Amino acid sequence: MAHPCAFVIFGAAGDLSRRKLMPALFHLWRGGHLDERTAFVGAARREWDDNAFRDEAAGSLREFVGADVLQDGAWERFAARLFFVGFDMNDQSGYERLKQRLEELDETSGVGQRRVFYLATPPQAFALASRQMDAAGLTQPLKTEDGDWPRIVVEKPFGRDLASSRELDAELLRSFDEERIYRIDHYLGKEMAQNLMVFRFGNTIFESIWNRNWIDHVQISVAESIGVENRGKTYEQMGAARDIVQNHIMQLLATVAMEPPSRFDAQRVRAEKTTVIEAIRPVDPESAETDFVRAQYIADAAGGQPVKGYRQENQVASDSLTETYMAGKFHIETWRWNGVPFYIRTGKRLSKRVTEASIHFKEPPMTLFRDCGGAPSNILTMRIQPDEGISLSIDAKKPGVAMALESALMAFRYSEAFPDRVMPDAYETLIMDVIMGDSMLFAPSEMHAAAWAVLDPLLTAWESPEICPLDFYPAGAAGPQSANAIMQRDGRKWSHF
C-alpha cells in the first residue's frame, strides 16, 4: 500500500487528464492500490470550485470508463477526495493559493507533504511551472522512509532537439533533483513492453541466441490508423521523428538490445538502456539520404470512408512539410549487435494500428527443404498493442504423403493465458510507480540526450530539400513505396502488419 499523498494535476481541464489520468487514478483508488486519504488536486485556468471539478471528473469517467461506475459507492468516496485550485500558470499568486490548499490537506488528510506534481500541460509550460512552484516554496526536498518528495512528472516531447532538451533539464534541475523527476513514456507502462525484459532475462532459451551470430535483423513498428485528430497545431511542431521515434521507438529498441543488468533495479536497468542508445551509429548526410524516408499522408478512402490528407487537417499549413511517417535503419555498434540492422517505422493514417518488435533470425546454413515451401526464416514477434502477446513462426510439415512445409505460429496471448485478469492501462502502472518512487520505467536525462544526439543530424539533414525529400502515401495504406526500397536494397522486406 502506498503512503497517502497529494496528487496535483496541472492542466486538469485538458484532454490528457480527462481521457487518461482521471480514469487511471480512479481505478487505482477503487482497486485499493492507493491509500484512501490520498488527495487529488486539479489545477487549471477555470473558475471552478471543488464541486465543479468533481462534476467534470464524473463526466470523464462516464465517457471513458462507463456510466455504471458512478453508481458504485466507491465513486462518492473518491469524489470527496477531489479538490480544485483555479489559476493561470503565469500567475504567481495562484501557486501561493495552491500551496495554502496543500498545507490544509497536510493537516486534514495526513499526506505529510508528500506531493506529486503532474504537468499535463503543453511542453512550453514545463519550465514555467517548475520556476513558479520553486518561487512559491513548493519544491523544497523532503526525505521520508518511502523516498524523496515532492516528485514532478513531465510528458513528452522532452524538447525539440538536444539543445532544447538540455535547456529543459537544466530548468527542472534548478527546482528538482534528478531522482524526483519522472519523464513519462506511456508505452513503457504497457504490459507487453514490461514483458520484453521478463521474456529475455527470465527465460534461458533465447538469451544464448540473442546476438549477431543468430539474428539477421530486427524490425520495430509503431503504426497508427488515426490521423493527427485535434493535435494539428502541436504536431506541426514535431512530426513523426520527434513524436514517436525519439521516445517510444528508442525505448523499445533499447529494451530489445540492452545487456542483462547485474541487478533488476531502476539504476542498473536504465543505465543499460542508455548504453544501447549511446552506441547507435551517428546518422551522417549520406545515410540520411539512403537509409531513411519521410512521408506525409494524403487524402484517400480508408475503411470505405473518405479521409482528408494531413494538409487539410485543422491548424495544419496547406504547404506543410511535416512528416507523418518515417522509416529507416539504425546500427548499434556493440559486440552483441555489430552488423545487425535495426529497422524502424512509424506513421499515422496507416492500414492498421499495431506496435511490435520482431526478431528475424538467420536462415539455416543449408536449406534442405528449398522446394517444399515454408518460411525462409524464423521470426519472433513481440506485440505491444493491440492483442498483446508473443509469437514465433516456425516451419512445419503439412499433413499428407508429400513433403510439403507451411509456416505455423507458436503463440502466447495475454488474453488467453490470463482470461480472468484485467489488463491495467499503462497510465495506471506508471502513476503507481511515481507514487511508490520506482523510476525504472522512466527515462533519465542522459537517455533522452543520447536519443536526441542520434536524431539531431537526421533532422538537420532533412532541412535540406535535396536530402530525403518528403514523400507521400494515401491514407489507409501501409506507408510509402519508398520505405520498401530501404529493405529491398538489403535483400529484406517489412513484416506485414
C-alpha atoms as one frame of an Amber mdcrd trajectory, in Angstrom:
protein
   0.000   0.000   0.000   1.326   3.417  -0.947   1.540   6.221   1.575  -1.123
   8.916   1.161  -0.030  11.868  -0.940  -1.426  14.898  -2.722  -1.546  14.193
  -6.464  -1.662  17.551  -8.253  -2.625  17.713 -11.935  -1.669  20.880 -13.791
  -3.897  21.070 -16.847  -6.707  19.232 -15.076  -9.255  20.511 -17.609  -7.304
  19.158 -20.567  -7.747  16.120 -22.781  -4.974  14.038 -21.162  -6.450  14.500
 -17.713  -9.964  13.639 -18.852  -9.077  10.644 -21.036  -6.257   9.037 -19.100
  -5.288  10.485 -15.739  -8.657  10.700 -14.024  -9.760   7.178 -15.068  -6.353
   5.773 -14.064  -6.438   7.436 -10.641  -9.991   6.242 -10.025  -9.130   2.647
 -10.970  -6.083   2.653  -8.705  -8.048   4.151  -5.815 -11.052   1.848  -6.226
  -8.743  -1.170  -6.575  -7.215  -0.492  -3.161  -3.772   0.394  -4.516  -3.867
   3.928  -3.104  -4.401   5.000   0.461  -7.947   6.309   0.832  -6.564   9.521
   2.334  -4.838  10.372  -0.953  -5.937  13.790  -2.225  -6.350  14.574  -5.929
  -5.926  18.254  -6.671  -6.766  19.776 -10.027  -5.172  23.000 -11.209  -6.290
  24.759 -14.376  -7.384  28.089 -15.770 -11.008  27.573 -14.862 -13.351  29.322
 -12.442 -14.318  26.070 -10.789 -14.761  25.128  -7.165 -14.338  21.617  -5.749
 -17.855  20.596  -6.734 -17.445  21.765 -10.325 -14.213  19.771 -10.588 -15.988
  16.721  -9.211 -18.705  17.128 -11.844 -16.011  17.348 -14.521 -14.364  14.189
 -13.183 -17.713  12.388 -13.192 -18.149  13.357 -16.827 -14.712  11.992 -17.659
 -15.440   8.643 -16.017 -18.875   8.452 -17.593 -17.364   8.991 -21.059 -14.154
   6.981 -20.860 -14.919   4.281 -18.274 -18.687   3.838 -18.255 -21.664   5.410
 -16.547 -22.117   2.381 -14.294 -19.001   3.247 -12.269 -20.780   6.306 -10.913
 -23.352   4.013  -9.309 -20.581   2.360  -7.340 -20.241   3.582  -3.779 -16.532
   3.982  -4.459 -17.252   6.983  -6.667 -18.748   9.040  -3.842 -15.767   8.334
  -1.609 -13.365   9.121  -4.465 -15.196  12.337  -5.323 -14.785  13.522  -1.745
 -11.014  13.357  -2.289 -11.118  15.707  -5.322 -10.147  19.338  -4.838  -9.527
  22.245  -7.184  -7.466  25.422  -7.327  -8.082  27.618 -10.357  -5.381  29.925
 -11.732  -3.364  30.843 -14.803   0.066  29.219 -14.824   1.651  32.662 -15.330
   0.044  33.953 -12.129   2.397  33.570  -9.183  -0.405  34.217  -6.701  -2.111
  31.062  -7.975   0.828  28.949  -6.849   0.607  30.600  -3.451  -3.052  29.590
  -3.220  -2.132  26.077  -4.307   0.495  25.899  -1.577  -2.033  27.035   1.003
  -4.528  24.400  -0.122  -1.886  21.667   0.003  -0.872  22.710   3.502  -4.505
  22.427   4.570  -4.597  18.894   3.139  -1.401  18.090   5.042  -3.306  18.813
   8.213  -6.679  17.291   7.357  -5.633  14.255   5.297  -2.315  13.230   6.778
  -0.453  13.326   3.474   2.586  14.699   5.295   3.861  16.983   2.483   4.125
  14.037   0.106   3.236  15.595  -3.235   3.266  14.623  -6.890   3.055  17.404
  -9.485   1.868  16.051 -12.838   2.360  18.523 -15.707  -0.410  17.526 -18.127
   0.254  20.771 -19.993   1.841  21.857 -23.276   5.621  21.289 -23.122   6.384
  25.002 -23.254   4.803  25.335 -19.806   7.113  22.824 -18.095   9.910  25.252
 -17.236   7.458  27.994 -16.253   5.563  25.748 -13.844   8.799  24.495 -12.314
  10.090  28.034 -11.701   6.786  29.253 -10.300   6.470  26.269  -7.958  10.011
  26.890  -6.776   9.264  30.565  -6.080   6.198  29.547  -4.063   8.221  27.125
  -1.929   6.515  24.031  -3.342   9.687  22.215  -4.403  11.608  22.008  -1.134
  13.005  18.454  -0.818  11.575  16.153   1.817  13.233  12.846   2.684  10.987
  10.093   4.042  11.169   6.360   4.538   9.420   5.926   1.179  11.730   8.172
  -0.835  12.281  11.807  -1.699   9.405  14.237  -2.266   7.930  16.196  -3.978
   8.025  14.495  -7.386   7.352  16.024 -10.773   6.032  14.195 -13.841   6.533
  15.633 -17.335   5.019  14.359 -20.579   6.760  14.136 -23.934   8.117  15.742
 -26.014  11.250  16.413 -23.994  12.463  19.295 -26.120  12.742  19.585 -29.904
  16.424  18.698 -30.160  19.453  18.058 -27.983  19.973  21.727 -27.115  16.376
  22.390 -26.050  16.250  19.090 -24.174  19.271  20.121 -22.154  17.756  23.532
 -21.516  14.578  21.919 -20.200  16.562  19.571 -17.981  18.549  22.496 -16.612
  15.324  24.324 -15.752  13.814  21.302 -13.998  17.033  20.552 -12.135  17.024
  24.043 -10.630  13.981  23.002  -8.607  14.036  19.179  -8.506  16.792  16.616
  -8.068  17.099  14.118 -10.927  15.735  11.387  -8.629  12.489  13.354  -8.268
  11.931  13.972 -11.998   9.780  11.393 -13.816   9.803  11.735 -17.629   6.816
   9.630 -18.564   6.500   7.478 -21.679   3.208   5.612 -21.570   4.483   2.888
 -23.917   6.762   1.622 -21.157   3.770   1.105 -18.894   2.149  -1.363 -21.267
   2.187  -4.968 -20.071   3.981  -6.356 -23.105   6.630  -3.620 -23.046   7.459
  -4.682 -19.494   7.281  -8.316 -20.512  10.097  -7.794 -23.023  12.609  -7.804
 -20.176  10.923 -10.729 -18.449  10.913 -12.678 -21.705  14.601 -12.054 -22.308
  16.076 -12.346 -18.843  13.586 -14.648 -17.156  13.860 -17.405 -19.766  17.155
 -19.008 -20.732  16.012 -20.460 -24.055  16.508 -17.300 -26.121  19.324 -15.399
 -24.425  22.051 -17.634 -25.883  20.941 -16.784 -29.439  20.108 -13.114 -28.766
  23.067 -11.753 -30.725  24.606 -11.132 -34.150  25.538 -14.794 -34.609  21.901
 -15.885 -34.854  19.850 -12.754 -35.564  19.729 -11.333 -39.085  17.879  -8.089
 -38.284  15.274  -6.502 -36.030  12.145  -4.558 -37.006  10.289  -2.151 -34.724
   6.953  -0.772 -35.913   4.638   1.781 -34.313   1.686   2.191 -36.677  -1.439
   4.230 -36.049  -4.641   4.096 -38.079  -5.804   7.510 -36.863  -4.629  10.877
 -38.127  -3.495  13.826 -36.043  -7.094  14.413 -34.863  -7.149  17.657 -32.822
  -3.364  17.882 -32.484  -2.642  19.650 -35.777  -1.012  22.730 -34.262   1.129
  20.672 -31.893   2.005  18.023 -34.467   3.220  20.678 -36.903   5.980  21.427
 -34.401   7.005  17.793 -34.009   6.402  15.325 -36.807   6.809  11.562 -36.570
  10.515  11.607 -35.645  10.066  13.826 -32.596   6.651  12.460 -31.643   7.406
   8.733 -31.745  10.990   7.835 -32.669  12.845   9.948 -30.096  10.938   8.370
 -27.220   8.706   5.342 -27.911  10.821   3.634 -30.557  14.124   4.411 -28.862
  12.796   2.924 -25.623  11.602  -0.250 -27.341  14.882  -0.563 -29.240  16.857
  -0.181 -26.021  14.737  -2.806 -24.252  15.267  -5.304 -27.076  19.016  -4.649
 -27.336  20.129  -3.975 -23.744  22.613  -6.133 -21.894  21.431  -8.068 -18.815
  21.647  -5.770 -15.774  23.621  -7.037 -12.798  20.527  -6.458 -10.681  16.900
  -5.727 -11.507  16.642  -2.200 -10.174  15.967   1.201 -11.714  19.552   2.448
 -11.703  21.042  -0.574 -13.454  18.215  -1.151 -15.936  18.186   2.482 -17.025
  21.970   2.518 -17.320  21.951  -0.494 -19.659  19.262   1.082 -21.848  21.171
   4.334 -22.035  24.309   2.454 -23.094  22.434   0.965 -26.048  21.212   4.330
 -27.321  24.663   5.856 -26.891  26.047   3.041 -29.065  23.817   3.823 -32.075
  25.943   4.897 -35.019  25.500   8.624 -35.762  23.462   9.453 -38.866  25.631
  11.193 -41.466  24.276  13.060 -44.549  24.850  10.051 -46.797  22.941   7.608
 -44.588  20.215  10.230 -44.033  19.620  10.153 -47.772  19.865   6.396 -48.357
  18.735   4.792 -45.091  15.724   6.931 -44.141  12.482   8.094 -45.699   9.924
  10.617 -44.547   6.420  10.942 -45.884   3.016  12.545 -45.322  -0.463  11.093
 -45.755  -2.743  12.457 -48.444  -6.482  12.198 -48.914  -7.907   8.811 -49.805
 -10.600   6.375 -48.756  -9.817   4.371 -45.604 -12.219   1.708 -44.409 -14.609
   2.656 -47.161 -14.852   6.251 -45.950 -13.210   9.349 -47.471 -10.309  10.600
 -45.341  -8.711  14.016 -45.691  -4.992  14.456 -46.070  -2.669  15.870 -43.446
  -2.553  19.294 -45.096  -6.351  19.507 -44.820  -6.322  18.831 -41.065  -7.242
  21.654 -38.686  -4.375  24.048 -37.851  -2.025  22.446 -40.398  -0.315  24.555
 -43.045  -1.550  23.953 -46.600   2.074  23.524 -47.735   3.298  21.673 -44.640
   6.475  19.613 -44.927   5.953  17.890 -41.575   6.389  14.134 -41.814   3.577
  11.907 -40.568   5.610   8.799 -41.427   9.251   7.879 -41.207  11.238   4.704
 -41.686  14.906   3.895 -41.557  17.591   1.760 -40.047  19.951   2.151 -37.123
  23.175   0.322 -36.366  24.153  -0.460 -32.774  27.912  -0.611 -32.526  28.386
  -3.101 -29.710  29.921  -6.564 -29.509  26.471  -8.166 -29.391  24.824  -6.255
 -32.245  27.529  -5.168 -34.676  26.299  -5.870 -38.220  22.636  -6.367 -37.220
  20.456  -3.565 -38.649  17.514  -2.299 -36.592  14.784  -1.181 -38.984  12.215
   1.229 -37.576   8.994   2.682 -38.963   6.132   4.734 -37.621   3.252   6.628
 -39.137  -0.272   7.930 -38.910  -3.259   7.024 -41.079  -1.790   3.623 -41.841
  -3.719   0.465 -42.648  -3.666  -0.856 -39.101  -2.927   0.140 -35.523  -0.075
  -2.005 -34.236   3.080  -1.702 -32.167   5.519  -4.589 -32.260   9.147  -5.635
 -32.305  10.072  -8.591 -34.493  13.341 -10.534 -34.305  14.268 -12.074 -37.654
  16.648 -14.991 -37.195  19.163 -16.062 -39.805  18.339 -18.801 -42.240  19.670
 -22.312 -41.583  23.171 -22.926 -43.018  21.636 -25.381 -45.502  18.166 -25.011
 -46.974  17.205 -28.681 -47.046  13.568 -28.032 -47.867  14.061 -25.393 -50.527
  11.382 -26.800 -52.835   8.890 -27.727 -50.135   7.502 -24.312 -49.238   7.559
 -22.800 -45.760   9.076 -19.563 -44.497  12.677 -18.511 -45.191  13.492 -17.885
 -41.508  12.072 -17.910 -38.008  10.526 -14.666 -36.790   9.872 -13.889 -33.136
   7.207 -11.183 -32.863   6.502  -9.334 -29.640   3.211  -7.471 -29.974   2.869
  -4.456 -27.666  -0.590  -3.443 -28.881  -3.240  -4.490 -29.626  -3.695  -8.186
 -28.706  -0.562  -8.222 -26.552   1.486 -11.364 -26.897   4.451 -13.217 -28.375
   4.555 -15.478 -31.412   7.281 -17.495 -33.105   6.963 -18.539 -36.728   8.296
 -21.999 -37.469   8.250 -24.379 -40.420   6.011 -27.415 -40.026   5.198 -30.304
 -42.330   1.688 -30.203 -43.674  -0.282 -33.417 -43.149  -0.153 -35.667 -46.182
   2.000 -38.156 -48.042   4.128 -35.454 -49.707   6.900 -33.490 -48.027   5.346
 -30.034 -48.040   6.079 -27.284 -45.490   3.955 -24.468 -44.225   4.709 -21.642
 -41.825   2.996 -22.072 -38.439   2.836 -19.960 -35.294   3.659 -20.851 -31.718
   1.749 -18.122 -29.914   1.205 -16.694 -26.446  -1.623 -14.220 -25.925  -2.205
 -12.359 -22.701  -5.967 -12.503 -23.156  -5.857 -16.293 -23.495  -3.236 -17.032
 -20.837  -4.832 -14.766 -18.226  -8.541 -14.649 -19.158  -9.642 -13.555 -15.692
  -7.128 -10.736 -15.331  -7.935  -7.191 -16.403  -5.056  -5.519 -18.228  -4.284
  -2.240 -16.451  -3.967   0.889 -18.514  -0.356   1.978 -18.960  -1.023   5.178
 -17.035  -2.209   3.194 -14.031   1.102   1.354 -13.889   3.208   4.463 -14.327
   1.246   6.617 -11.891   1.551   3.884  -9.294   5.312   3.735  -9.889   5.598
   7.504  -9.376   3.721   7.347  -6.085   5.824   4.374  -4.956   9.047   6.110
  -6.046  10.031   3.476  -8.625  11.730   5.153 -11.607  12.625   2.016 -13.609
  10.094   2.722 -16.376  11.047   6.398 -16.667  13.900   7.734 -18.778  16.736
   9.674 -17.104  18.042  12.862 -18.701  21.098  11.172 -20.207  18.900   8.657
 -22.046  16.933  11.397 -23.748  20.128  13.294 -24.519  21.534  10.183 -26.205
  18.357   9.765 -28.292  18.463  13.380 -29.416  22.154  13.008 -30.280  21.152
  10.216 -32.678  18.256  12.107 -34.279  19.677  15.646 -34.449  21.910  15.022
 -37.505  18.973  13.394 -39.323  16.619  16.271 -38.535  19.281  18.736 -39.655
  19.761  16.845 -42.919  16.019  16.943 -43.544  16.160  20.731 -43.563  17.870
  20.447 -46.977  15.135  19.636 -49.545  17.517  17.696 -51.764  18.268  15.223
 -48.948  15.490  12.754 -48.213  12.702  14.780 -49.871   9.209  14.428 -48.486
   7.270  11.522 -49.990   3.520  10.905 -49.820   1.213   7.942 -49.185  -2.559
   7.566 -49.357  -4.442   7.452 -46.056  -5.120   3.838 -45.134  -2.054   2.460
 -46.904   0.811   0.561 -45.264   3.124   3.500 -45.948   5.024   4.947 -48.916
   6.639   2.744 -51.514   9.960   4.436 -50.841  10.077   2.718 -47.436  10.235
  -0.645 -49.180  13.379   0.410 -51.038  15.317   0.588 -47.753  14.634  -3.085
 -47.170  14.957  -4.189 -50.789  18.482  -2.796 -51.071  19.413  -5.094 -48.192
  17.562  -8.105 -49.650  14.880  -7.954 -46.945  11.253  -6.880 -46.612   8.972
  -5.434 -43.974   6.806  -7.743 -41.946   3.108  -7.485 -42.709   1.067  -5.737
 -40.046
